[in-house]
Amino acid sequence: DGGRGGGRGGGGYRDDGRDGGHRGGRGGGGDYRREGSNRGYDRDGGRSGGGYGDRGGHSNRGPPPGMSSARAPPVMGGRGILPPSTGGRPAASSGGSGPSGGQVISEDKLKIRAASMRQEWMQDPNEKELLMSIDEVLASPNASKIIVGANIDFAADCKPAELESTTKMLVALYKNEKVTQSDIDAAMTDMVEFIDSFACDNPRIYEYVGDLFCAFINMGALTIKWLCDVTSRVSDASCKPKVIEGAMNSIKKAYGDSAPRSILKDAGERSALEGLLGPVKFGELERQFA
C-alpha cells in the first residue's frame, strides 16, 4: 500500500496490530478560513447537525468510524447557512491545546493511542473518557496533529458505521479544544489531494470525504474555498468534480436542499467553485443542486 499518490509511505496503524500504509507529507495546508466563515445548515426550520446515510463499507485498511442515526449539533446561528460568527474557536498550536502535563511519548505510540481511543469510543462514546485519554499524551510533540492524522487516515477506507463514529469523535475533540483547525486542515488536505489513489481501495471515497467535510464545515474548521483550493491539486482532473459533488451531496443529505443552494448563491463560494470546475462543469453542478 506504500508509495501511492507520491506521498504515502510512513507508519499508519491497523487495529489488528499490523502496520498499515500511512500517507506522508501531512504538514498542514494553509488556513483558508476567512473572517466570519463559520456556518451551519438548517433543515425544515431546525438544525440538527451532520447526519450520515447507511452505506456499504470497505475495511481493508483498519477500523474506521462508526455511524449512528444521531446528528452532531451544529454551530449556533439562524436558519439556513449560519451568519458570520463573532467569536470562534481559537486555533491552538500543532502540539495540541490541552494541558501541558501528561506523558511525552513517541510518534509510534501516539498512533497506537489514536487507534485505542477510536476503539474505546466505538464501544462506548464516553466524552469524558475520551478527553482524559488525549489529555494524558498532549504534552508529546505534535500529539493532536498525529492523533487527528491517524484517525483521518483510518477513515479513508472503513465501514460506514466506523466512519460516522470516528467523525463524531474528532468533532468532540475539536469542540473541546483538544485538537485544532490546523490539525484537521492538514489531515484532510492529505486525503483530498491524493483522493485519486484512495479510490482504488474504496470506490465510495468521495462520499466518505463528503461526510467528513460536511461535519468539519459545520463547525467552522473547513470552508468551501478551502475545498476548492485543495481539490485543484488533485492530479487526475476527472476526480475534481467528484470531490465537489460528494461534498454537496453530503451537505444536502444532512441539512436539506436549501443548504447547497445557499452555497451556490454565495458570491465568494460560487466564484471558487466555478474557478475550479470551469463554466461547463459548474453549470452541471448548479443544475443538479438548483
PAROFI-355505 format. One record per residue (C-alpha): x, y, z. Coordinates in nm, 4 decimals. Layout:
REM PAROFI-355505
site east = X&north = Y&up = Z
...
This chain:
REM PAROFI-355505
site east = 0.0000&north = 0.0000&up = 0.0000
site east = 0.3043&north = 0.2275&up = 0.0128
site east = 0.4082&north = 0.4919&up = -0.2332
site east = 0.0694&north = 0.5791&up = -0.3753
site east = -0.0111&north = 0.9319&up = -0.4742
site east = 0.3509&north = 1.0344&up = -0.4407
site east = 0.3086&north = 1.0820&up = -0.0680
site east = 0.2001&north = 0.7621&up = 0.1016
site east = 0.4730&north = 0.5923&up = 0.2951
site east = 0.5208&north = 0.6028&up = 0.6743
site east = 0.3761&north = 0.4053&up = 0.9589
site east = -0.0018&north = 0.4118&up = 0.9996
site east = -0.1712&north = 0.1644&up = 1.2284
site east = -0.4282&north = -0.1025&up = 1.1926
site east = -0.6218&north = -0.2295&up = 1.4865
site east = -0.5007&north = -0.5827&up = 1.4232
site east = -0.1554&north = -0.4634&up = 1.5230
site east = -0.0087&north = -0.4582&up = 1.1727
site east = 0.1472&north = -0.1517&up = 1.0198
site east = -0.0841&north = -0.0011&up = 0.7634
site east = 0.0093&north = 0.2460&up = 0.4908
site east = 0.0157&north = 0.5971&up = 0.6292
site east = 0.0362&north = 0.8846&up = 0.3901
site east = 0.3388&north = 1.1008&up = 0.4267
site east = 0.3561&north = 1.4700&up = 0.3620
site east = 0.0892&north = 1.5650&up = 0.6123
site east = 0.2181&north = 1.9040&up = 0.7082
site east = -0.0760&north = 2.1196&up = 0.7063
site east = -0.2085&north = 2.3226&up = 0.4065
site east = -0.2747&north = 2.6835&up = 0.4529
site east = -0.5509&north = 2.8169&up = 0.6656
site east = -0.8208&north = 2.9161&up = 0.4171
site east = -1.0780&north = 3.0309&up = 0.6717
site east = -1.1980&north = 3.3816&up = 0.6034
site east = -1.3203&north = 3.6025&up = 0.8826
site east = -1.6730&north = 3.5161&up = 0.9824
site east = -1.6968&north = 3.1970&up = 0.7765
site east = -1.8481&north = 2.9702&up = 1.0432
site east = -2.1608&north = 2.8169&up = 0.9013
site east = -2.4180&north = 2.5577&up = 0.9839
site east = -2.7170&north = 2.4338&up = 0.7950
site east = -3.0869&north = 2.4142&up = 0.8628
site east = -3.3421&north = 2.1541&up = 0.7611
site east = -3.7115&north = 2.2399&up = 0.7745
site east = -3.6662&north = 2.5137&up = 1.0324
site east = -3.4442&north = 2.3242&up = 1.2752
site east = -3.0768&north = 2.2425&up = 1.2527
site east = -2.9872&north = 1.9011&up = 1.3763
site east = -2.6281&north = 1.8589&up = 1.2774
site east = -2.4464&north = 1.6243&up = 1.0425
site east = -2.6314&north = 1.3006&up = 0.9868
site east = -2.4980&north = 1.0221&up = 0.7708
site east = -2.6613&north = 0.7648&up = 0.5484
site east = -2.6183&north = 0.3909&up = 0.5748
site east = -2.3642&north = 0.2706&up = 0.3240
site east = -2.1708&north = -0.0388&up = 0.2455
site east = -1.8123&north = -0.0198&up = 0.3628
site east = -1.4573&north = -0.1210&up = 0.2999
site east = -1.2353&north = -0.2128&up = 0.5889
site east = -0.9148&north = -0.3239&up = 0.4228
site east = -0.7112&north = -0.0609&up = 0.5992
site east = -0.8379&north = -0.0976&up = 0.9529
site east = -1.1109&north = 0.0151&up = 1.1931
site east = -1.2733&north = 0.3478&up = 1.0926
site east = -1.5586&north = 0.5480&up = 1.2380
site east = -1.8987&north = 0.4190&up = 1.3453
site east = -2.2119&north = 0.5772&up = 1.2090
site east = -2.5277&north = 0.6234&up = 1.4093
site east = -2.8585&north = 0.7914&up = 1.3470
site east = -2.7742&north = 1.0794&up = 1.5816
site east = -2.6682&north = 1.4073&up = 1.4287
site east = -2.3848&north = 1.6196&up = 1.5562
site east = -2.5047&north = 1.9546&up = 1.6899
site east = -2.4334&north = 2.2410&up = 1.4501
site east = -2.2729&north = 2.5679&up = 1.5384
site east = -2.5146&north = 2.8274&up = 1.6727
site east = -2.6907&north = 3.0690&up = 1.4436
site east = -3.0076&north = 3.1362&up = 1.2448
site east = -3.1811&north = 2.9415&up = 0.9698
site east = -3.0038&north = 2.8186&up = 0.6608
site east = -2.6370&north = 2.8919&up = 0.6315
site east = -2.5377&north = 3.0496&up = 0.9577
site east = -2.4487&north = 3.4176&up = 0.9808
site east = -2.0851&north = 3.5101&up = 1.0433
site east = -1.9695&north = 3.4227&up = 1.3892
site east = -1.8354&north = 3.6981&up = 1.6093
site east = -1.6008&north = 3.4782&up = 1.8035
site east = -1.4972&north = 3.1322&up = 1.7016
site east = -1.2760&north = 2.8688&up = 1.8424
site east = -0.9150&north = 2.9821&up = 1.8847
site east = -0.6572&north = 2.7976&up = 1.6793
site east = -0.4144&north = 2.6169&up = 1.9037
site east = -0.0598&north = 2.5128&up = 1.8335
site east = 0.0135&north = 2.1972&up = 1.6341
site east = 0.1076&north = 2.0202&up = 1.9543
site east = -0.2472&north = 2.0313&up = 2.0901
site east = -0.4400&north = 2.2693&up = 2.3124
site east = -0.4821&north = 2.0518&up = 2.6193
site east = -0.2988&north = 2.0763&up = 2.9479
site east = 0.0773&north = 2.0905&up = 2.9468
site east = 0.1075&north = 1.7850&up = 3.1718
site east = 0.0846&north = 1.4188&up = 3.0801
site east = 0.3207&north = 1.1718&up = 2.9239
site east = 0.5685&north = 1.2502&up = 2.6478
site east = 0.5602&north = 0.9534&up = 2.4114
site east = 0.6910&north = 0.8739&up = 2.0640
site east = 0.5045&north = 0.9225&up = 1.7374
site east = 0.4556&north = 0.5470&up = 1.7025
site east = 0.2984&north = 0.5269&up = 2.0479
site east = 0.0793&north = 0.8272&up = 1.9680
site east = -0.0567&north = 0.6398&up = 1.6669
site east = -0.1272&north = 0.3398&up = 1.8879
site east = -0.3052&north = 0.5725&up = 2.1307
site east = -0.5078&north = 0.7173&up = 1.8414
site east = -0.6257&north = 0.3671&up = 1.7497
site east = -0.7106&north = 0.2731&up = 2.1078
site east = -0.9032&north = 0.5992&up = 2.1580
site east = -1.1053&north = 0.5207&up = 1.8484
site east = -1.1756&north = 0.1604&up = 1.9527
site east = -1.2867&north = 0.2651&up = 2.3003
site east = -1.5067&north = 0.5415&up = 2.1566
site east = -1.6748&north = 0.2950&up = 1.9197
site east = -1.7524&north = 0.0626&up = 2.2086
site east = -1.8662&north = 0.3411&up = 2.4412
site east = -1.8775&north = 0.7026&up = 2.3163
site east = -1.7961&north = 0.8494&up = 2.6568
site east = -1.6745&north = 1.2038&up = 2.6017
site east = -1.5218&north = 1.2368&up = 2.9483
site east = -1.3092&north = 0.9248&up = 2.8985
site east = -1.2092&north = 1.0424&up = 2.5515
site east = -1.0838&north = 1.3762&up = 2.6809
site east = -0.8969&north = 1.2120&up = 2.9682
site east = -0.7261&north = 0.9777&up = 2.7214
site east = -0.5986&north = 1.2549&up = 2.4956
site east = -0.5006&north = 1.4759&up = 2.7900
site east = -0.2593&north = 1.2038&up = 2.9012
site east = -0.0457&north = 1.2486&up = 2.5873
site east = -0.0891&north = 1.6102&up = 2.4754
site east = 0.2499&north = 1.7016&up = 2.6210
site east = 0.4064&north = 1.4967&up = 2.3397
site east = 0.5310&north = 1.6931&up = 2.0360
site east = 0.2619&north = 1.7311&up = 1.7678
site east = 0.0317&north = 1.4999&up = 1.9630
site east = -0.3001&north = 1.6394&up = 1.8414
site east = -0.1833&north = 1.6556&up = 1.4805
site east = -0.0659&north = 1.2930&up = 1.4865
site east = -0.3865&north = 1.1702&up = 1.6522
site east = -0.6094&north = 1.3501&up = 1.4014
site east = -0.3959&north = 1.2353&up = 1.1091
site east = -0.4029&north = 0.8707&up = 1.2149
site east = -0.7817&north = 0.8758&up = 1.2504
site east = -0.8447&north = 1.0560&up = 0.9210
site east = -0.6096&north = 0.8093&up = 0.7514
site east = -0.8113&north = 0.5247&up = 0.9002
site east = -1.1386&north = 0.6873&up = 0.7896
site east = -1.0350&north = 0.6780&up = 0.4247
site east = -1.1167&north = 0.3092&up = 0.3964
site east = -1.3580&north = 0.1742&up = 0.6538
site east = -1.7145&north = 0.0687&up = 0.7177
site east = -1.9777&north = 0.3442&up = 0.7163
site east = -2.0617&north = 0.2912&up = 1.0855
site east = -1.6937&north = 0.3286&up = 1.1711
site east = -1.6741&north = 0.6454&up = 0.9627
site east = -1.9573&north = 0.8126&up = 1.1491
site east = -1.8166&north = 0.7123&up = 1.4867
site east = -1.4683&north = 0.8392&up = 1.4040
site east = -1.6100&north = 1.1639&up = 1.2691
site east = -1.8098&north = 1.2221&up = 1.5862
site east = -1.5020&north = 1.1522&up = 1.7957
site east = -1.2982&north = 1.4113&up = 1.6037
site east = -1.5817&north = 1.6632&up = 1.6327
site east = -1.5911&north = 1.6068&up = 2.0100
site east = -1.2143&north = 1.6593&up = 2.0346
site east = -1.2353&north = 1.9792&up = 1.8305
site east = -1.5264&north = 2.1236&up = 2.0247
site east = -1.3383&north = 2.0598&up = 2.3494
site east = -1.0259&north = 2.2271&up = 2.2073
site east = -0.8091&north = 1.9170&up = 2.2238
site east = -0.7330&north = 1.9287&up = 1.8505
site east = -0.7072&north = 2.2323&up = 1.6255
site east = -0.8304&north = 2.3649&up = 1.2958
site east = -0.4801&north = 2.3241&up = 1.1553
site east = -0.4745&north = 1.9573&up = 1.2640
site east = -0.7946&north = 1.8913&up = 1.0688
site east = -0.6774&north = 2.1028&up = 0.7754
site east = -0.3522&north = 1.9064&up = 0.7452
site east = -0.5133&north = 1.5614&up = 0.7604
site east = -0.7991&north = 1.6459&up = 0.5251
site east = -0.5602&north = 1.8138&up = 0.2802
site east = -0.3693&north = 1.4886&up = 0.2503
site east = -0.6873&north = 1.2865&up = 0.1983
site east = -0.8349&north = 1.5162&up = -0.0663
site east = -0.5109&north = 1.5804&up = -0.2530
site east = -0.4495&north = 1.2066&up = -0.3008
site east = -0.8128&north = 1.1052&up = -0.3428
site east = -0.7487&north = 0.9505&up = -0.6823
site east = -0.5236&north = 0.6888&up = -0.5218
site east = -0.7715&north = 0.6196&up = -0.2407
site east = -1.0414&north = 0.5462&up = -0.4982
site east = -0.8520&north = 0.2293&up = -0.5931
site east = -0.9201&north = 0.0843&up = -0.2458
site east = -1.2529&north = 0.2492&up = -0.1694
site east = -1.4846&north = 0.3366&up = -0.4597
site east = -1.7006&north = 0.5328&up = -0.2145
site east = -1.4177&north = 0.7599&up = -0.1046
site east = -1.5964&north = 1.0653&up = -0.2476
site east = -1.8921&north = 1.0002&up = -0.0174
site east = -1.6571&north = 0.9497&up = 0.2760
site east = -1.4698&north = 1.2731&up = 0.2105
site east = -1.8040&north = 1.4482&up = 0.1631
site east = -1.9311&north = 1.3294&up = 0.5017
site east = -1.6103&north = 1.4322&up = 0.6783
site east = -1.6111&north = 1.7704&up = 0.5083
site east = -1.9783&north = 1.8206&up = 0.5935
site east = -1.9049&north = 1.7724&up = 0.9640
site east = -1.5988&north = 1.9960&up = 0.9604
site east = -1.7522&north = 2.2823&up = 0.7614
site east = -2.0459&north = 2.2903&up = 1.0017
site east = -1.8187&north = 2.3547&up = 1.2993
site east = -1.6135&north = 2.6117&up = 1.1098
site east = -1.2939&north = 2.4083&up = 1.0707
site east = -1.3050&north = 2.3973&up = 0.6876
site east = -1.4661&north = 2.6052&up = 0.4127
site east = -1.5793&north = 2.5678&up = 0.0509
site east = -1.2875&north = 2.7850&up = -0.0594
site east = -1.0506&north = 2.5512&up = 0.1263
site east = -1.2061&north = 2.2505&up = -0.0501
site east = -1.1701&north = 2.4129&up = -0.3916
site east = -0.8076&north = 2.5072&up = -0.3284
site east = -0.7063&north = 2.1564&up = -0.2164
site east = -0.9110&north = 1.9853&up = -0.4883
site east = -0.7286&north = 2.1923&up = -0.7500
site east = -0.4124&north = 1.9975&up = -0.6576
site east = -0.5619&north = 1.6561&up = -0.7411
site east = -0.3598&north = 1.5178&up = -1.0309
site east = -0.6492&north = 1.3406&up = -1.2051
site east = -0.8752&north = 1.6144&up = -1.3416
site east = -1.1703&north = 1.3742&up = -1.3692
site east = -1.1715&north = 1.3392&up = -0.9890
site east = -1.2227&north = 1.7094&up = -0.9163
site east = -1.5967&north = 1.7298&up = -0.9960
site east = -1.6500&north = 1.4093&up = -0.7971
site east = -1.4972&north = 1.5662&up = -0.4844
site east = -1.7275&north = 1.8676&up = -0.5066
site east = -2.0335&north = 1.6580&up = -0.5886
site east = -1.9591&north = 1.4285&up = -0.2932
site east = -1.9382&north = 1.7253&up = -0.0564
site east = -2.2573&north = 1.8844&up = -0.1880
site east = -2.4460&north = 1.5547&up = -0.1644
site east = -2.3390&north = 1.5118&up = 0.1984
site east = -2.4415&north = 1.8674&up = 0.2845
site east = -2.7778&north = 1.8160&up = 0.1138
site east = -2.8333&north = 1.4840&up = 0.2922
site east = -2.7522&north = 1.6325&up = 0.6319
site east = -2.9189&north = 1.9732&up = 0.6052
site east = -3.1691&north = 1.9612&up = 0.3203
site east = -3.1979&north = 2.1008&up = -0.0314
site east = -3.1560&north = 2.4624&up = 0.0742
site east = -2.8004&north = 2.4166&up = 0.2059
site east = -2.6212&north = 2.3506&up = -0.1265
site east = -2.8374&north = 2.6168&up = -0.2899
site east = -2.7166&north = 2.8677&up = -0.0328
site east = -2.3580&north = 2.7772&up = -0.1134
site east = -2.4182&north = 2.8278&up = -0.4847
site east = -2.5746&north = 3.1692&up = -0.4155
site east = -2.2794&north = 3.2941&up = -0.2105
site east = -2.0665&north = 3.5081&up = -0.4417
site east = -1.7311&north = 3.4029&up = -0.2960
site east = -1.8088&north = 3.0323&up = -0.2848
site east = -1.9681&north = 3.0374&up = -0.6298
site east = -1.6569&north = 3.2021&up = -0.7710
site east = -1.4288&north = 2.9433&up = -0.6074
site east = -1.6367&north = 2.6533&up = -0.7413
site east = -1.6577&north = 2.7936&up = -1.0932
site east = -1.2845&north = 2.8671&up = -1.0932
site east = -1.2124&north = 2.5055&up = -1.0004
site east = -1.4628&north = 2.3316&up = -1.2268
site east = -1.4863&north = 2.5668&up = -1.5243
site east = -1.8136&north = 2.7065&up = -1.6588
site east = -1.9419&north = 2.3812&up = -1.8141
site east = -1.8946&north = 2.1558&up = -1.5090
site east = -2.0073&north = 2.4305&up = -1.2763
site east = -2.3264&north = 2.4681&up = -1.4802
site east = -2.3900&north = 2.0945&up = -1.4422
site east = -2.3350&north = 2.1204&up = -1.0668
site east = -2.5682&north = 2.4160&up = -1.0422
site east = -2.8439&north = 2.2345&up = -1.2318
site east = -2.8006&north = 1.9259&up = -1.0141
site east = -2.8468&north = 2.1164&up = -0.6884
site east = -3.0732&north = 2.4001&up = -0.8021
